[in-house]
Amino acid sequence: MRLSINIPTYNRSSFLKKNIEIIISQICELNKNDDIEINISDNASTDTTRQVCKCLIDQYPQICIHYKCSKYNEGPDVNFIKAMKMAKGEYSILWGDDDYFKDGALSYILSEIEIEPEIGIFVSNRTNINASGIVKGDQFFFKGLTTDCIFDFSSIFEGKTYFYHAQSLGGILCFISSVVYKTSILEEIGEWDNRLNGTCYSFHYYWWKYLLRGNKVKYLHKSYLLCTTEGSTNNNYGKALDRKLVDFRGMNTIATLLFKDSPYYYDYISSPFKDFPMLNMIYIYCMQTKRFNKELVPYLIEAGLSEDSIENIQKRFSVVGITKLLIRECR
């Protein structure tokens, strides 16, 4: 088995069906029935996920499709790991249930792993779509790179360069569908540390621990996937402050457990700022001031934002601060 496509899912049966049908069509097109498997780890969905998967298995007996359903919802982190452990292929993708392969994606992935056997992790960009499939635009996870590039983490300079070019959390391997990895990494690293449960990034235990051992990652400039970013996709990570807390809290926990003695500690723990522009921070402060101060500020400080910067936001954009600003502007 060459490639395992491992799909953690929960209550997204309509997206999942289309997703798997696209994968199957590309498997059949390439005549790779014996080389590629599809693994579905269902986190106790209450919709029609079970029925959809059973129908697909019955409809395509020539395709290796495996379905497992948990007795109860164990949260995303446990389900990520369960999906990863279902793999029997040499390489794996932890594939989002509402993401889709572009035309020719599977051929492209198989070609890359064939020509770069020494690479353990590949990461690409993505093209964003809404729930209706309308393209919203390309999202590039790295700045200043217009072609493929290999980064060797046995060199601190190259590791630091990788973090420099990563301009969003996707570049920090936070977007699962953009990462292809050697399945053997799981066995090499060993059982995951369940202290990462609740971070929403449990897969980082394997991918980043592997890179921190001095291995290589290849950036693929060409995107092979469509990512559903708008519409009813059942996003359980929340919005605004809640969404930012997921990133800052999760990265803080992982940085403490995996990066504490690493030269990349601050590169990693500060990475949520890549997707948190100052205007967004100010907006959240104005809309949810008490929670911002109590819950988010400690993580912002840990991630490297100065107390002076935070105090400046608090003074300028408090009710009193905004009132003074309006009075000054109206004079």
Buried (B, 14 or more C-beta within 10 A) or exposed (E): BBBBBBBBBBBBBBBBBEBBEBBBEBBEEBEBBEBBBBBBBBBBBEBBBBEBBEEBBEEBEEBBBBBEBBEEBBBBBBBBBBBBBBBEBBBBBBBBBBBBBBEBBBBBBBEBBEEBEEBBBBBBBBBBBBBEEEEBEEBBBBEEBEEBBBBBBEEEEBBBBBBEBBBBBBBBBBBBBBBBBBBBBBEBBEEBBEEBBBBBBBBBBBBBBBBBEEBBBBBBEEBBBBBBBEBEBEEEEEEBBEBBBBBBBBBBBBBEBBBEEBEBBBBBBBBBBBBBEEEEBBBBBBEBBEBBEEBBBEBBEBBEBEEEBBEEBBEBBBEEBEEEEEEEEEE
